[in-house]
Amino acid sequence: MDILLAIAIMALGAIVLGAALGFAAIKFKVEGDPLVEKIEAILPQTQCGQCGFPGCKPYAEAIVNGEEINKCPPGGAEGVQRLADLLGREVKPLDAEEKPKQIAIIDENTCIGCTLCIQACPVDAIVGAAKQMHTIIAQQCTGCELCLPPCPVECIHMAVIPETIDNWKWKYPVVEITAAPLQKAA
Amino acid sequence: MLMNLFKFKGGVKPPSNKLQSNHLPIAQAPMPSHLVVPLHQSIGGTPQPIVQAGDHVLKGQKIGEADGWISAAVHAPTSGTVLEVGMHVRPHPSGLDSLCVVIEPDGKDEWIARTPIDHKAAAPADVFHHLQQCGIVGLGGAGFPAHGKLTPSKGVAMDELIINGAECEPFITCDDLLMRERADEVVCGIAMFRDLLQPKKVLIGIEDNKPEAIAAMRAAVDAQKEPFSVVAVPTLYPAGGAKQLIRVLTGKEVPGSMRSTADMGVQVFNVGTAYSAWRAVAHGEPLISRILTITGNVHAPRNYEVLIGTPMGELLALAQPHPDTDGILMGGPMMGFLVPNPQVPVVKTTNCLIAHDDRLFPPKAPEMPCIRCGSCAQVCPHELQPFEMYWFSRAKNFGKTQEYNIFDCIECGCCSYVCPSRIPLVQYFRFAKSEIWAREREKNAADQAKTRFEFKQYREEREKADKAEKLAKAAAAQAAKKAAEAAAAAAESSAAPAADGAIAPAVAAPADVPAATVNPEKEAKRATIEAAMARAKAQREAVQPKNTESLTPDQQKAAADIEARRVAAHLIEPEPVAPAPASEKPE
């Protein structure tokens, strides 16, 4: 008799807890993968596709699925470091050359107004119309270089953003100690 | 007058070094060879230049228009010719260039017409506008446009107006001399600020190492029968910091996160600001000169009244620097910085030039490891923990530095001054702050890029869907039309042989005739293309040159000649007389 009561109590407990869990699974369902969002927050959002994926979000999804974390040149070595910290993976050297931050500039005398760069720009940072001169809104340009290949007259070039008083930063006060080159004994 | 004073925590007492320069009256600096006036001289927007190279300007003529509310106009310090508007180095630790107006004085020093304003009769908004147009900014150091601080905070009654004559940094004596020699006008300026802000009390705080200035200010206040209290505050660096002076005089502690002290019912102005604001209101003189201490490694340290834009090297020569001088320090030894070269001009916030040499400022011994003695925390006037902020700044762990309230640091330099390991703590904090700001900018840019990218994707999707929908609609319409035509044709053909009694099959026929004879999909596509071609044709025909209606016969003839030549040169197709053939490819 006792054993039956025990089984009944356990069964009741299982039903109640199972119902609670089932309810929680529906009520507190997480839409999307929160890890993708965290990774995307670290990626620089240039949407340049240099990682081989069509935008930052696809790359973030690919990282979750096991893609390497060192494929984002605009993010630089620091971006790799932050991704490694987030994901608990090993830091790897960047898979490409790290470049200073640049923006695209259209040579307005050469531009023929073909609108191809406007279609290529992922962030709508180019203004212009068919057969009218185009120009780049410097503040919106992410420096993704996607407008360079479609230009039929090669009138777009990349320029490093110059240091001005507004974006100047104090330097790191720690001077790295490097080994002096050994002098060969005469 | 007896008054209960409060204390702020921490502070240091560096050797004051003020006696060298405060025994001689203010002298007028001679006219420099040229003036370099930077356009960005205050916090806020960069004024836009409104003169060009070659223009002749008069003394006090506006050369830079204020850009936005928190910005102040810039004026020509003397009459002369504008040599150029170009990039020149500006007194800033970066040593980078910014837009400046270079003026060659003509020696006449000819004033433009000055328009004083009666601040008691005028509306406060007009007074603020006048101060902005006269370029009045805080002369204590930060250079915040004065009209911005004079605008009362909404919903907070102004309790105290504090006038800062503490001048706590060593070596600097320009405010001391200003109060000694021009106390009357300083008090007039304070009275004007009082009228605008309507505070309950006006307190003038002066460090007790300036007894002459205190006496002069008291005499001026008594002479004008104003109820201001001139308070001698204990000499302790940084008593001249706004939040420290508020604490000493009122006992109020301004929370670190609070941007404006006006929200606490307190507002602080430098004595120099009060003086120049009064000159602007009562005499219509814009801020084109200021009093400046030249001291340090020189024979004749003294205060000079100098024009804004004077190259610092020319000024230093007045005080006869010793031959071993190897640099110019702008500001005091605690918060100042070495300027990159002697051509750097004086700006509105330059209060002191110190000739630098190794005897006055011995080179610092190498930095040693932090021993966690806590001296820096004891002297920090903002009760921060510099040693913790140092560790995290050094490790570039900027989130942690913010947890330790790095943005409350006023960079006064007390911690670096007392550090037994000679760690340049303030430099670490400046580095951390500018990194945090840069990251903030990058983060905002990335967020913006993301939204724009997502919107572009959404827009492309939407355009695609719209197009598909339109095509589907057109195709359906065409198919229906064809079906109706076919039905009509079938009805006609079937009506002829079977005149009577054959109506039933004729009615049934339309349903299956098109399906049987033509592929409806193909038909619809062809119909769409045809419709598009017809539309394009109609559009081409509708286009008429807009400027040909009112041409004179001569002009028409000239145009016809040109057309003929272009046809002859095969530049264009001969203009078709009839509408273009329908076989042209659709657009």
Contacts between the chains, C-beta under 8 A, distances in Angstrom:
chain1	res1	chain2	res2	distance
A	40	B	450	7.8
A	43	B	446	7.9
A	44	B	442	7.5
A	44	B	446	5.6
A	45	B	446	4.0
A	45	B	447	7.3
A	45	B	449	4.4
A	45	B	450	4.4
A	45	B	453	7.1
A	46	B	449	6.6
A	47	B	449	6.7
A	47	B	453	4.7
A	55	B	453	6.7
A	56	B	450	7.3
A	56	B	453	8.0
A	122	B	452	8.0
A	122	B	453	5.1
A	122	B	456	6.4
A	123	B	449	5.0
A	123	B	452	4.1
A	123	B	453	5.3
A	123	B	456	6.9
A	124	B	452	5.5
A	124	B	455	7.5
A	124	B	456	5.3
A	125	B	452	7.5
A	140	B	448	7.1
A	140	B	449	7.4
A	140	B	452	6.7
A	142	B	445	7.5
A	142	B	449	4.9
A	163	B	94	7.8
A	163	B	96	6.5
A	164	B	96	6.4
A	164	B	98	7.6
A	165	B	40	7.6
A	165	B	90	7.1
A	165	B	92	5.7
A	165	B	94	5.9
A	165	B	96	5.1
A	165	B	98	5.5
A	167	B	438	7.2
A	167	B	441	7.5
A	168	B	92	8.0
A	168	B	94	4.2
A	168	B	96	5.9
A	168	B	434	7.7
A	169	B	431	7.5
A	169	B	434	4.2
A	169	B	435	6.4
A	169	B	438	5.6
A	170	B	93	7.5
A	170	B	427	6.9
A	170	B	430	4.3
A	170	B	431	4.4
A	170	B	433	7.6
A	170	B	434	4.6
A	170	B	435	8.0
A	171	B	431	6.7
A	172	B	396	7.9
A	172	B	431	5.6
A	173	B	424	5.7
A	173	B	427	4.3
A	173	B	428	5.6
A	173	B	431	6.0
A	174	B	394	6.4
